[in-house]
Amino acid sequence: MAAQGVGAVNEMIEFIVVLLVPDNGVGGYYNTLLDIVFNFIGATLAITGFYLFMSMPKSSN
C-alpha cells in the first residue's frame, strides 16, 4: 500500500508540472495509467511476499 501512496504523490507532482511548465515532457493519460498499473502490481507483489514471509514457520534454535 505504501507503493500506491508514493505512486499517487508522484502522479500529483507530475500533474502540477503539467499545469505550470509548458513543454514539460510529462506523459499523458497513457503514462499515468501505466504508472498506476505498475504501482498496483508492485504493491500486490510486496503484500504477497510479506504475507508468505510472515506465514513461514519459525525455527526454534
DRENLUM-199635 format. One record per residue: x, y, z of N, C-alpha, C in turn; residue number from 1; residue in one letter. Coordinates in nm, 4 decimals. Example, Ala and Ser with C-alpha at 12.3 -4.5 7.8 and 13.67 -1.06 7.14 Angstrom:
<recs>
REC       nxx       nyy       nzz      caxx      cayy      cazz       cxx       cyy       czz    i  aa
REC    1.3190   -0.5690    0.7800    1.2300   -0.4500    0.7800    1.3200   -0.3300    0.7800    1   a
REC    1.2850   -0.2250    0.7080    1.3670   -0.1060    0.7140    1.2900    0.0030    0.7870    2   s
</recs>
This chain:
<recs>
REC       nxx       nyy       nzz      caxx      cayy      cazz       cxx       cyy       czz    i  aa
REC    0.0829   -0.1194    0.0000    0.0000    0.0000    0.0000    0.0870    0.1253    0.0000    1   m
REC    0.2063    0.1149    0.0557    0.2961    0.2307    0.0541    0.3333    0.2677   -0.0889    2   a
REC    0.3511    0.1670   -0.1745    0.3841    0.1948   -0.3147    0.2709    0.2701   -0.3824    3   a
REC    0.1472    0.2354   -0.3474    0.0323    0.3072   -0.4035    0.0354    0.4533   -0.3591    4   q
REC    0.0653    0.4767   -0.2329    0.0696    0.6138   -0.1812    0.1794    0.6952   -0.2461    5   g
REC    0.2988    0.6363   -0.2572    0.4107    0.7060   -0.3208    0.3790    0.7310   -0.4679    6   v
REC    0.3182    0.6328   -0.5332    0.2794    0.6497   -0.6734    0.1788    0.7613   -0.6916    7   g
REC    0.0847    0.7722   -0.5985   -0.0153    0.8798   -0.6061    0.0501    1.0163   -0.5896    8   a
REC    0.1452    1.0259   -0.4971    0.2168    1.1535   -0.4785    0.2935    1.1885   -0.6056    9   v
REC    0.3574    1.0888   -0.6669    0.4298    1.1115   -0.7917    0.3364    1.1632   -0.9004   10   n
REC    0.2188    1.1049   -0.9126    0.1235    1.1492   -1.0149    0.0757    1.2919   -0.9878   11   e
REC    0.0579    1.3277   -0.8614    0.0175    1.4659   -0.8291    0.1274    1.5646   -0.8660   12   m
REC    0.2523    1.5280   -0.8413    0.3641    1.6156   -0.8782    0.3701    1.6307   -1.0297   13   i
REC    0.3545    1.5197   -1.1025    0.3535    1.5286   -1.2486    0.2389    1.6168   -1.2976   14   e
REC    0.1226    1.6084   -1.2348    0.0083    1.6909   -1.2742    0.0379    1.8390   -1.2516   15   f
REC    0.0991    1.8712   -1.1391    0.1356    2.0108   -1.1110    0.2340    2.0613   -1.2158   16   i
REC    0.3302    1.9766   -1.2527    0.4271    2.0151   -1.3568    0.3548    2.0407   -1.4886   17   v
REC    0.2590    1.9554   -1.5237    0.1829    1.9742   -1.6483    0.1106    2.1081   -1.6464   18   v
REC    0.0555    2.1464   -1.5313   -0.0177    2.2724   -1.5221    0.0732    2.3945   -1.5267   19   l
REC    0.1926    2.3836   -1.4710    0.2779    2.5010   -1.4535    0.3880    2.5183   -1.5577   20   l
REC    0.4340    2.4090   -1.6195    0.5501    2.4166   -1.7083    0.5093    2.3794   -1.8509   21   v
REC    0.5171    2.4763   -1.9422    0.4859    2.4423   -2.0813    0.5951    2.3515   -2.1399   22   p
REC    0.5587    2.2662   -2.2338    0.6533    2.1723   -2.2970    0.7339    2.0972   -2.1918   23   d
REC    0.6635    2.0331   -2.0997    0.7266    1.9696   -1.9847    0.7769    1.8290   -2.0097   24   n
REC    0.7284    1.7600   -2.1115    0.7734    1.6252   -2.1413    0.7095    1.5171   -2.0559   25   g
REC    0.6157    1.5552   -1.9691    0.5452    1.4564   -1.8881    0.4429    1.3878   -1.9776   26   v
REC    0.4329    1.2544   -1.9651    0.3407    1.1779   -2.0484    0.1956    1.2112   -2.0201   27   g
REC    0.1084    1.1630   -2.1039   -0.0344    1.1896   -2.0904   -0.1046    1.0828   -2.0082   28   g
REC   -0.2300    1.0586   -2.0426   -0.3109    0.9627   -1.9668   -0.2541    0.8217   -1.9749   29   y
REC   -0.1990    0.7840   -2.0891   -0.1412    0.6510   -2.1052   -0.0264    0.6313   -2.0066   30   y
REC    0.0589    0.7324   -1.9943    0.1696    0.7279   -1.8984    0.1168    0.7147   -1.7568   31   n
REC    0.0152    0.7913   -1.7233   -0.0430    0.7869   -1.5888   -0.1004    0.6492   -1.5602   32   t
REC   -0.1719    0.5935   -1.6568   -0.2296    0.4607   -1.6383   -0.1210    0.3555   -1.6175   33   l
REC   -0.0157    0.3597   -1.6985    0.0934    0.2634   -1.6805    0.1564    0.2771   -1.5420   34   l
REC    0.1794    0.4000   -1.4960    0.2360    0.4222   -1.3626    0.1474    0.3597   -1.2552   35   d
REC    0.0183    0.3833   -1.2639   -0.0745    0.3323   -1.1625   -0.0810    0.1798   -1.1674   36   i
REC   -0.0856    0.1226   -1.2872   -0.0927   -0.0236   -1.3006    0.0331   -0.0882   -1.2419   37   v
REC    0.1499   -0.0358   -1.2759    0.2731   -0.0960   -1.2245    0.2896   -0.0721   -1.0747   38   f
REC    0.2434    0.0401   -1.0238    0.2444    0.0612   -0.8786    0.1550   -0.0410   -0.8097   39   n
REC    0.0389   -0.0687   -0.8688   -0.0525   -0.1675   -0.8124    0.0099   -0.3075   -0.8130   40   f
REC    0.0720   -0.3433   -0.9254    0.1366   -0.4749   -0.9344    0.2483   -0.4861   -0.8302   41   i
REC    0.3293   -0.3835   -0.8182    0.4374   -0.3851   -0.7195    0.3855   -0.3954   -0.5771   42   g
REC    0.2809   -0.3212   -0.5460    0.2228   -0.3267   -0.4113    0.1640   -0.4644   -0.3843   43   a
REC    0.0979   -0.5236   -0.4844    0.0398   -0.6562   -0.4675    0.1489   -0.7614   -0.4451   44   t
REC    0.2564   -0.7532   -0.5208    0.3675   -0.8473   -0.5014    0.4315   -0.8297   -0.3637   45   l
REC    0.4472   -0.7052   -0.3200    0.5065   -0.6799   -0.1888    0.4186   -0.7336   -0.0773   46   a
REC    0.2885   -0.7130   -0.0864    0.1964   -0.7635    0.0155    0.1979   -0.9164    0.0164   47   i
REC    0.1975   -0.9776   -0.1021    0.2011   -1.1230   -0.1111    0.3303   -1.1782   -0.0522   48   t
REC    0.4426   -1.1170   -0.0879    0.5712   -1.1599   -0.0338    0.5770   -1.1449    0.1174   49   g
REC    0.5275   -1.0350    0.1688    0.5257   -1.0126    0.3132    0.4395   -1.1179    0.3822   50   f
REC    0.3215   -1.1449    0.3258    0.2322   -1.2442    0.3839    0.2987   -1.3819    0.3855   51   y
REC    0.3598   -1.4203    0.2737    0.4265   -1.5507    0.2671    0.5426   -1.5584    0.3654   52   l
REC    0.6194   -1.4513    0.3755    0.7323   -1.4488    0.4696    0.6841   -1.4598    0.6132   53   f
REC    0.5795   -1.3882    0.6462    0.5296   -1.3888    0.7850    0.4600   -1.5206    0.8192   54   m
REC    0.4115   -1.5934    0.7182    0.3411   -1.7185    0.7481    0.4352   -1.8388    0.7506   55   s
REC    0.5641   -1.8174    0.7239    0.6606   -1.9265    0.7304    0.6778   -1.9711    0.8753   56   m
REC    0.6908   -2.1005    0.8939    0.7131   -2.1500    1.0306    0.8465   -2.0980    1.0853   57   p
REC    0.8446   -2.0584    1.2071    0.9657   -2.0068    1.2720    1.0443   -2.1244    1.3302   58   k
REC    1.1739   -2.1234    1.3082    1.2563   -2.2303    1.3654    1.2908   -2.1937    1.5095   59   s
REC    1.2911   -2.2925    1.5953    1.3223   -2.2671    1.7367    1.4605   -2.3240    1.7659   60   s
REC    1.5612   -2.2425    1.7411    1.7011   -2.2845    1.7650    1.7416   -2.2521    1.9046   61   n
</recs>
